[in-house]
């Protein structure tokens, strides 16, 4: 399972984790991604997570549910999640599938996601002293 | 033709029939060429009597009917409808914008068919057997011609309609950037399912290309919104949010507001503001613009 090219990269950027999904993931890969990401929040003491799905032109209901679950799990671990880069077709398909759009935070792209997070989370200096340093 | 020779031609063998045709059609063509002026004149009179092609000037009518006549005879001669098809399409392209109807075009071709048939009838009426064979040769060709012209005309008309539909579709959902990261989407005219789908597509693509943060959808110009369209609007708002843009709906008319609440569409998640002006102000506030009017410039 660990062989082959990386399907997801999880990078650390200051207090944030940036996870880019490079290709469509099957259910098992999606679950593994979820496990890895939730684990890394603790390791890096991150206050925000950005998941970039800009490379995906389809996102099935399992995929969207997993993303929503990740958002909720990371909230419990003290980090805010923003999904960025949802393509127009994907956005509409997700809504058609009955996804509640207000169930997750979204932004246009990575740049917007970083702005969004920096507005909602405490500045990095404050963050280092408080594990639960999350507003909202 | 005497009685003795009749039985030989009765069998409806395809080859025999087409041999007949090949032998008779040149005769017909020669006849129609010879009496071209007279027959054409007769046809023109019949067209006038039937009040067809009145959208065209007499001179134009004369020119076109001459071409139709010549094309008609040519098809009889060569048996190939290709040139006629081309001409008919060309003709349709010219006359459709003038408001010529399908029945007129079919009408003149049928008139010509009739005029020519009558002339053949007159020429061969002494010999009934020969007349029969002449008509056997003439009718299928004439039918094919009428068919070709009608189909070409309708094809051309459908092409024009499709073209116009495309144009309307493109015009009908303009996504306009008014400030950096602020789009407005005025909806004018009836929103049907197809247009609503188009609108969503254009909007989502627009959000991406203009990196929009806020979109104002103004439906002042939409006379009616039914349940399906309202639900579609809700989905559009949700999809826009997934792309990181918030949507403000403005210009809900009293009628639409009452309808939507009565039929029970859930619009609680929609951000609605009375008019476009208010919507723009709210949008500017959301993005962080502050507008200030300079004193002394007006009044």
Boltz contact constraints between the chains, C-beta under 6 A:
constraints:
  - contact:
      token1: [A, 86]
      token2: [B, 242]
      max_distance: 6.0
  - contact:
      token1: [A, 86]
      token2: [B, 243]
      max_distance: 6.0
  - contact:
      token1: [A, 88]
      token2: [B, 204]
      max_distance: 6.0
  - contact:
      token1: [A, 88]
      token2: [B, 205]
      max_distance: 6.0
  - contact:
      token1: [A, 91]
      token2: [B, 204]
      max_distance: 6.0
  - contact:
      token1: [A, 91]
      token2: [B, 239]
      max_distance: 6.0
  - contact:
      token1: [A, 91]
      token2: [B, 242]
      max_distance: 6.0
  - contact:
      token1: [A, 91]
      token2: [B, 243]
      max_distance: 6.0
  - contact:
      token1: [A, 92]
      token2: [B, 239]
      max_distance: 6.0
  - contact:
      token1: [A, 95]
      token2: [B, 235]
      max_distance: 6.0
  - contact:
      token1: [A, 95]
      token2: [B, 238]
      max_distance: 6.0
  - contact:
      token1: [A, 95]
      token2: [B, 239]
      max_distance: 6.0
  - contact:
      token1: [A, 101]
      token2: [B, 238]
      max_distance: 6.0
  - contact:
      token1: [A, 101]
      token2: [B, 241]
      max_distance: 6.0
  - contact:
      token1: [A, 101]
      token2: [B, 242]
      max_distance: 6.0
  - contact:
      token1: [A, 106]
      token2: [B, 242]
      max_distance: 6.0
  - contact:
      token1: [A, 106]
      token2: [B, 244]
      max_distance: 6.0
  - contact:
      token1: [A, 107]
      token2: [B, 244]
      max_distance: 6.0
  - contact:
      token1: [A, 108]
      token2: [B, 211]
      max_distance: 6.0
  - contact:
      token1: [A, 108]
      token2: [B, 243]
      max_distance: 6.0
  - contact:
      token1: [A, 108]
      token2: [B, 244]
      max_distance: 6.0
  - contact:
      token1: [A, 112]
      token2: [B, 244]
      max_distance: 6.0
